């Protein structure tokens, strides 16, 4: 199967009825020089497509709790 055939097959998968995932993950750094710092990852997956981004923050909890996604009430917050 060629790459072009695989791409066409992938793009024809039905997206209706997919489980919608909206998640904010905060992971705190454990290095002694980066205590209190960490990363924030925001993931959205559903019928409209997949979107994920990750950012390093000096105060990740404040960033996550004041983000537009968290304030919408649609996202699950996970703290690692």
N, CA, C and O atoms as CSV, one atom per row, in Angstrom:
chain,resi,resn,atom,element,x,y,z
A,1,UNK,N,N,0.861,-1.172,0.000
A,1,UNK,CA,C,0.000,0.000,0.000
A,1,UNK,C,C,0.908,1.236,0.000
A,1,UNK,O,O,1.843,1.335,0.794
A,2,UNK,N,N,0.619,2.155,-0.887
A,2,UNK,CA,C,1.459,3.343,-1.006
A,2,UNK,C,C,1.089,4.387,0.042
A,2,UNK,O,O,0.053,4.296,0.700
A,3,UNK,N,N,1.943,5.353,0.173
A,3,UNK,CA,C,1.723,6.429,1.135
A,3,UNK,C,C,0.452,7.206,0.797
A,3,UNK,O,O,-0.315,7.569,1.689
A,4,UNK,N,N,0.236,7.455,-0.474
A,4,UNK,CA,C,-0.956,8.188,-0.911
A,4,UNK,C,C,-2.234,7.411,-0.587
A,4,UNK,O,O,-3.229,8.006,-0.172
A,5,UNK,N,N,-2.216,6.103,-0.771
A,5,UNK,CA,C,-3.377,5.277,-0.440
A,5,UNK,C,C,-3.647,5.287,1.064
A,5,UNK,O,O,-4.800,5.358,1.490
A,6,UNK,N,N,-2.591,5.216,1.861
A,6,UNK,CA,C,-2.750,5.281,3.318
A,6,UNK,C,C,-3.343,6.614,3.750
A,6,UNK,O,O,-4.200,6.662,4.633
A,7,UNK,N,N,-2.891,7.687,3.132
A,7,UNK,CA,C,-3.409,9.014,3.473
A,7,UNK,C,C,-4.895,9.105,3.137
A,7,UNK,O,O,-5.676,9.612,3.942
A,8,UNK,N,N,-5.293,8.625,1.968
A,8,UNK,CA,C,-6.718,8.654,1.590
A,8,UNK,C,C,-7.555,7.813,2.535
A,8,UNK,O,O,-8.652,8.212,2.926
A,9,UNK,N,N,-7.035,6.641,2.905
A,9,UNK,CA,C,-7.745,5.766,3.830
A,9,UNK,C,C,-7.921,6.443,5.189
A,9,UNK,O,O,-8.999,6.392,5.780
A,10,UNK,N,N,-6.859,7.074,5.677
A,10,UNK,CA,C,-6.922,7.752,6.974
A,10,UNK,C,C,-7.938,8.897,6.957
A,10,UNK,O,O,-8.680,9.092,7.920
A,11,UNK,N,N,-7.963,9.644,5.866
A,11,UNK,CA,C,-8.862,10.797,5.785
A,11,UNK,C,C,-10.322,10.411,5.570
A,11,UNK,O,O,-11.202,11.264,5.680
A,12,UNK,N,N,-10.595,9.155,5.269
A,12,UNK,CA,C,-11.980,8.727,5.087
A,12,UNK,C,C,-12.566,8.085,6.340
A,12,UNK,O,O,-13.733,7.693,6.333
A,13,UNK,N,N,-11.795,7.968,7.404
A,13,UNK,CA,C,-12.334,7.417,8.648
A,13,UNK,C,C,-13.475,8.292,9.143
A,13,UNK,O,O,-13.375,9.518,9.101
A,14,UNK,N,N,-14.556,7.681,9.610
A,14,UNK,CA,C,-15.661,8.497,10.132
A,14,UNK,C,C,-15.269,9.171,11.446
A,14,UNK,O,O,-14.629,8.561,12.303
A,15,UNK,N,N,-15.657,10.421,11.591
A,15,UNK,CA,C,-15.331,11.155,12.810
A,15,UNK,C,C,-16.553,11.375,13.694
A,15,UNK,O,O,-16.416,11.819,14.834
A,16,UNK,N,N,-17.723,11.077,13.198
A,16,UNK,CA,C,-18.932,11.244,14.006
A,16,UNK,C,C,-18.968,10.161,15.072
A,16,UNK,O,O,-18.593,9.016,14.820
A,17,UNK,N,N,-19.412,10.521,16.237
A,17,UNK,CA,C,-19.516,9.573,17.332
A,17,UNK,C,C,-18.218,9.351,18.088
A,17,UNK,O,O,-18.171,8.518,18.993
A,18,UNK,N,N,-17.162,10.078,17.737
A,18,UNK,CA,C,-15.910,9.942,18.477
A,18,UNK,C,C,-16.073,10.533,19.872
A,18,UNK,O,O,-16.814,11.496,20.068
A,19,UNK,N,N,-15.390,9.961,20.813
A,19,UNK,CA,C,-15.409,10.462,22.183
A,19,UNK,C,C,-14.652,11.783,22.218
A,19,UNK,O,O,-13.541,11.878,21.697
A,20,UNK,N,N,-15.246,12.793,22.825
A,20,UNK,CA,C,-14.605,14.107,22.924
A,20,UNK,C,C,-13.715,14.110,24.171
A,20,UNK,O,O,-14.173,13.816,25.276
A,21,UNK,N,N,-12.446,14.447,23.975
A,21,UNK,CA,C,-11.474,14.516,25.070
A,21,UNK,C,C,-10.989,15.950,25.164
A,21,UNK,O,O,-10.486,16.515,24.193
A,22,UNK,N,N,-11.143,16.525,26.325
A,22,UNK,CA,C,-10.610,17.872,26.596
A,22,UNK,C,C,-9.893,17.789,27.929
A,22,UNK,O,O,-10.502,17.517,28.963
A,23,UNK,N,N,-8.578,18.029,27.890
A,23,UNK,CA,C,-7.776,17.779,29.083
A,23,UNK,C,C,-6.685,18.821,29.213
A,23,UNK,O,O,-6.058,19.209,28.227
A,24,UNK,N,N,-6.461,19.273,30.445
A,24,UNK,CA,C,-5.327,20.136,30.778
A,24,UNK,C,C,-4.465,19.348,31.761
A,24,UNK,O,O,-4.930,18.966,32.836
A,25,UNK,N,N,-3.212,19.107,31.391
A,25,UNK,CA,C,-2.300,18.350,32.239
A,25,UNK,C,C,-1.187,19.273,32.721
A,25,UNK,O,O,-0.501,19.907,31.920
A,26,UNK,N,N,-1.018,19.341,34.040
A,26,UNK,CA,C,0.051,20.142,34.647
A,26,UNK,C,C,1.062,19.173,35.244
A,26,UNK,O,O,0.714,18.341,36.082
A,27,UNK,N,N,2.311,19.284,34.812
A,27,UNK,CA,C,3.365,18.433,35.337
A,27,UNK,C,C,4.447,19.317,35.941
A,27,UNK,O,O,5.079,20.114,35.248
A,28,UNK,N,N,4.644,19.163,37.231
A,28,UNK,CA,C,5.632,19.966,37.939
A,28,UNK,C,C,7.022,19.364,37.758
A,28,UNK,O,O,7.190,18.145,37.787
A,29,UNK,N,N,8.017,20.233,37.571
A,29,UNK,CA,C,9.406,19.784,37.441
A,29,UNK,C,C,9.929,19.339,38.794
A,29,UNK,O,O,9.535,19.871,39.832
A,30,UNK,N,N,10.828,18.348,38.773
A,30,UNK,CA,C,11.383,17.816,40.016
A,30,UNK,C,C,12.849,18.186,40.213
A,30,UNK,O,O,13.461,17.797,41.207
A,31,UNK,N,N,13.402,18.926,39.281
A,31,UNK,CA,C,14.796,19.348,39.397
A,31,UNK,C,C,14.916,20.434,40.454
A,31,UNK,O,O,14.036,21.289,40.562
A,32,UNK,N,N,15.994,20.415,41.237
A,32,UNK,CA,C,16.129,21.362,42.344
A,32,UNK,C,C,16.198,22.810,41.868
A,32,UNK,O,O,15.775,23.712,42.591
A,33,UNK,N,N,16.721,23.049,40.667
A,33,UNK,CA,C,16.813,24.420,40.151
A,33,UNK,C,C,15.515,24.902,39.524
A,33,UNK,O,O,15.391,26.084,39.202
A,34,UNK,N,N,14.545,24.010,39.343
A,34,UNK,CA,C,13.286,24.385,38.697
A,34,UNK,C,C,12.075,24.097,39.595
A,34,UNK,O,O,10.975,23.871,39.091
A,35,UNK,N,N,12.267,24.104,40.897
A,35,UNK,CA,C,11.147,23.866,41.809
A,35,UNK,C,C,10.107,24.963,41.646
A,35,UNK,O,O,10.445,26.146,41.593
A,36,UNK,N,N,8.842,24.566,41.565
A,36,UNK,CA,C,7.753,25.510,41.358
A,36,UNK,C,C,7.449,25.755,39.893
A,36,UNK,O,O,6.443,26.383,39.563
A,37,UNK,N,N,8.311,25.263,39.008
A,37,UNK,CA,C,8.099,25.426,37.581
A,37,UNK,C,C,7.594,24.106,37.002
A,37,UNK,O,O,7.670,23.066,37.657
A,38,UNK,N,N,7.086,24.150,35.790
A,38,UNK,CA,C,6.596,22.929,35.171
A,38,UNK,C,C,6.054,23.177,33.779
A,38,UNK,O,O,6.276,24.232,33.186
A,39,UNK,N,N,5.337,22.183,33.267
A,39,UNK,CA,C,4.775,22.273,31.927
A,39,UNK,C,C,3.257,22.132,31.983
A,39,UNK,O,O,2.712,21.434,32.838
A,40,UNK,N,N,2.595,22.802,31.062
A,40,UNK,CA,C,1.151,22.727,30.916
A,40,UNK,C,C,0.870,22.202,29.519
A,40,UNK,O,O,1.355,22.748,28.528
A,41,UNK,N,N,0.081,21.134,29.450
A,41,UNK,CA,C,-0.280,20.541,28.167
A,41,UNK,C,C,-1.796,20.585,28.020
A,41,UNK,O,O,-2.518,20.108,28.895
A,42,UNK,N,N,-2.276,21.148,26.934
A,42,UNK,CA,C,-3.711,21.251,26.674
A,42,UNK,C,C,-4.025,20.393,25.460
A,42,UNK,O,O,-3.449,20.579,24.389
A,43,UNK,N,N,-4.955,19.439,25.639
A,43,UNK,CA,C,-5.304,18.493,24.591
A,43,UNK,C,C,-6.792,18.579,24.298
A,43,UNK,O,O,-7.619,18.623,25.209
A,44,UNK,N,N,-7.119,18.602,23.010
A,44,UNK,CA,C,-8.520,18.571,22.579
A,44,UNK,C,C,-8.611,17.573,21.427
A,44,UNK,O,O,-7.869,17.675,20.450
A,45,UNK,N,N,-9.530,16.601,21.546
A,45,UNK,CA,C,-9.717,15.606,20.505
A,45,UNK,C,C,-11.195,15.307,20.385
A,45,UNK,O,O,-11.888,15.155,21.391
A,46,UNK,N,N,-11.678,15.223,19.163
A,46,UNK,CA,C,-13.085,14.944,18.941
A,46,UNK,C,C,-13.406,14.961,17.462
A,46,UNK,O,O,-12.504,14.875,16.629
A,47,UNK,N,N,-14.680,15.071,17.129
A,47,UNK,CA,C,-15.084,15.064,15.720
A,47,UNK,C,C,-14.490,16.208,14.903
A,47,UNK,O,O,-14.345,16.086,13.687
A,48,UNK,N,N,-14.147,17.307,15.549
A,48,UNK,CA,C,-13.587,18.451,14.832
A,48,UNK,C,C,-12.093,18.311,14.565
A,48,UNK,O,O,-11.511,19.121,13.843
A,49,UNK,N,N,-11.471,17.284,15.145
A,49,UNK,CA,C,-10.045,17.069,14.924
A,49,UNK,C,C,-9.268,17.007,16.230
A,49,UNK,O,O,-9.842,17.020,17.319
A,50,UNK,N,N,-7.959,16.939,16.094
A,50,UNK,CA,C,-7.059,16.802,17.234
A,50,UNK,C,C,-6.178,18.035,17.340
A,50,UNK,O,O,-5.646,18.520,16.341
A,51,UNK,N,N,-6.028,18.537,18.564
A,51,UNK,CA,C,-5.160,19.686,18.807
A,51,UNK,C,C,-4.485,19.469,20.157
A,51,UNK,O,O,-5.147,19.140,21.141
A,52,UNK,N,N,-3.168,19.653,20.200
A,52,UNK,CA,C,-2.430,19.493,21.454
A,52,UNK,C,C,-1.242,20.436,21.435
A,52,UNK,O,O,-0.536,20.548,20.433
A,53,UNK,N,N,-1.030,21.109,22.551
A,53,UNK,CA,C,0.171,21.922,22.680
A,53,UNK,C,C,0.659,21.899,24.114
A,53,UNK,O,O,-0.103,21.664,25.052
A,54,UNK,N,N,1.949,22.150,24.256
A,54,UNK,CA,C,2.613,22.056,25.550
A,54,UNK,C,C,3.499,23.271,25.729
A,54,UNK,O,O,4.162,23.710,24.790
A,55,UNK,N,N,3.509,23.825,26.956
A,55,UNK,CA,C,4.270,25.035,27.220
A,55,UNK,C,C,4.952,24.927,28.579
A,55,UNK,O,O,4.360,24.437,29.542
A,56,UNK,N,N,6.191,25.383,28.651
A,56,UNK,CA,C,6.923,25.427,29.911
A,56,UNK,C,C,6.581,26.743,30.614
A,56,UNK,O,O,6.623,27.808,29.997
A,57,UNK,N,N,6.242,26.668,31.901
A,57,UNK,CA,C,5.800,27.848,32.647
A,57,UNK,C,C,6.536,27.960,33.972
A,57,UNK,O,O,6.901,26.955,34.580
A,58,UNK,N,N,6.751,29.192,34.410
A,58,UNK,CA,C,7.382,29.401,35.715
A,58,UNK,C,C,6.380,29.202,36.845
A,58,UNK,O,O,6.777,28.882,37.965
A,59,UNK,N,N,5.096,29.385,36.576
A,59,UNK,CA,C,4.036,29.109,37.547
A,59,UNK,C,C,2.905,28.378,36.812
A,59,UNK,O,O,1.914,28.998,36.425
A,60,UNK,N,N,3.052,27.063,36.619
A,60,UNK,CA,C,2.109,26.331,35.782
A,60,UNK,C,C,0.697,26.244,36.346
A,60,UNK,O,O,-0.263,26.241,35.576
A,61,UNK,N,N,0.542,26.174,37.657
A,61,UNK,CA,C,-0.814,26.085,38.228
A,61,UNK,C,C,-1.600,27.363,37.968
A,61,UNK,O,O,-2.768,27.306,37.586
A,62,UNK,N,N,-0.978,28.496,38.169
A,62,UNK,CA,C,-1.648,29.768,37.907
A,62,UNK,C,C,-2.009,29.882,36.429
A,62,UNK,O,O,-3.104,30.321,36.078
A,63,UNK,N,N,-1.082,29.485,35.577
A,63,UNK,CA,C,-1.332,29.545,34.134
A,63,UNK,C,C,-2.522,28.661,33.744
A,63,UNK,O,O,-3.391,29.085,32.981
A,64,UNK,N,N,-2.555,27.432,34.271
A,64,UNK,CA,C,-3.634,26.499,33.926
A,64,UNK,C,C,-4.980,26.982,34.464
A,64,UNK,O,O,-5.995,26.897,33.773
A,65,UNK,N,N,-4.988,27.486,35.694
A,65,UNK,CA,C,-6.253,27.893,36.317
A,65,UNK,C,C,-6.808,29.195,35.751
A,65,UNK,O,O,-7.993,29.481,35.923
A,66,UNK,N,N,-5.984,29.981,35.086
A,66,UNK,CA,C,-6.473,31.222,34.482
A,66,UNK,C,C,-6.587,31.121,32.965
A,66,UNK,O,O,-6.891,32.110,32.297
A,67,UNK,N,N,-6.346,29.928,32.416
A,67,UNK,CA,C,-6.426,29.765,30.960
A,67,UNK,C,C,-7.882,29.810,30.496
A,67,UNK,O,O,-8.804,29.487,31.244
A,68,UNK,N,N,-8.055,30.212,29.270
A,68,UNK,CA,C,-9.395,30.308,28.668
A,68,UNK,C,C,-10.071,28.937,28.637
A,68,UNK,O,O,-11.280,28.832,28.838
A,69,UNK,N,N,-9.292,27.893,28.385
A,69,UNK,CA,C,-9.845,26.539,28.315
A,69,UNK,C,C,-10.387,26.089,29.670
A,69,UNK,O,O,-11.486,25.540,29.746
A,70,UNK,N,N,-9.627,26.319,30.736
A,70,UNK,CA,C,-10.078,25.909,32.063
A,70,UNK,C,C,-11.308,26.707,32.495
A,70,UNK,O,O,-12.244,26.148,33.067
A,71,UNK,N,N,-11.305,27.991,32.228
A,71,UNK,CA,C,-12.426,28.838,32.633
A,71,UNK,C,C,-13.706,28.503,31.874
A,71,UNK,O,O,-14.798,28.837,32.334
A,72,UNK,N,N,-13.591,27.845,30.712
A,72,UNK,CA,C,-14.791,27.446,29.969
A,72,UNK,C,C,-15.552,26.341,30.694
A,72,UNK,O,O,-16.752,26.181,30.475
A,73,UNK,N,N,-14.878,25.574,31.554
A,73,UNK,CA,C,-15.528,24.508,32.302
A,73,UNK,C,C,-15.639,23.206,31.529
A,73,UNK,O,O,-16.198,22.239,32.047
A,74,UNK,N,N,-15.130,23.149,30.316
A,74,UNK,CA,C,-15.240,21.949,29.488
A,74,UNK,C,C,-14.040,21.019,29.620
A,74,UNK,O,O,-14.089,19.884,29.146
A,75,UNK,N,N,-12.969,21.477,30.254
A,75,UNK,CA,C,-11.722,20.722,30.296
A,75,UNK,C,C,-11.507,20.072,31.653
A,75,UNK,O,O,-11.842,20.638,32.693
A,76,UNK,N,N,-10.939,18.862,31.620
A,76,UNK,CA,C,-10.576,18.121,32.828
A,76,UNK,C,C,-9.164,18.536,33.215
A,76,UNK,O,O,-8.285,18.608,32.357
A,77,UNK,N,N,-8.935,18.810,34.499
A,77,UNK,CA,C,-7.610,19.202,34.982
A,77,UNK,C,C,-6.927,18.012,35.632
A,77,UNK,O,O,-7.483,17.390,36.537
A,78,UNK,N,N,-5.730,17.695,35.176
A,78,UNK,CA,C,-4.929,16.613,35.725
A,78,UNK,C,C,-3.615,17.187,36.208
A,78,UNK,O,O,-2.924,17.878,35.459
A,79,UNK,N,N,-3.263,16.909,37.451
A,79,UNK,CA,C,-2.010,17.406,38.037
A,79,UNK,C,C,-1.119,16.206,38.321
A,79,UNK,O,O,-1.501,15.288,39.046
A,80,UNK,N,N,0.075,16.230,37.737
A,80,UNK,CA,C,1.027,15.119,37.935
A,80,UNK,C,C,2.151,15.576,38.823
A,80,UNK,O,O,3.060,14.800,39.117
